[in-house]
């Protein structure tokens, strides 16, 4: 199974992106939220953390291979749990992920059924099933509680400058904070904004563990 795929982003559709590598263009299905982040990157090299599935009927022999892609490994790991909720298949899950993973995980952990029900294709019943199935299991994905020591709560001047750079590049604030947090874990001695941006960018593109 292909778990990471790098190539030139050539097109963005309603539910997928086209990534070309070595003359071969692949369609990669991506979560709804990721389309917004990826759209401005047409013509640029991107790295997606991927998984694969087959769609169709096995009995008829009409199985079509599909590649699913995520902007970071954390989002792919969240998806593998999210899709395990009864009634939430891969396509429905990708469409429902219209908000950043950390926000959805926080809604589940705090039993915010109203916010979950507002996701595309997710009603009250599905929201309740998500909470019943996943609450207490998504702490690693959720937004840290107020007062925690996580990056984004207390930032050095260098981290603030690096955060501004990532935001200017089009990253969401939650994603930029996550990239910086992981950068600090990988290289604790980072000092300048340039160093923070360099390692955070490597985390974002999958060049180092995310």
Buried (B, 14 or more C-beta within 10 A) or exposed (E): EEEEBEBBBEEBEEBBBBBEEEEEEBBBBBBBBBBEBBEEBBEEEBBBBBBEBEEEEEEEEEEEEBBBBBBBBBBBBBBEBBBEBEEBEBBBBBBBBBBBBBBBBBBBBBBBBEBBBBBEBBEEEBBBBBBEBBEEEBEEBBBBEEEEEEBBEEBBEBBEBBBEBBBEBBBBEBBBBBBBBBBBEBBEEBEEBEBBBBBBBBBBBBEBEB
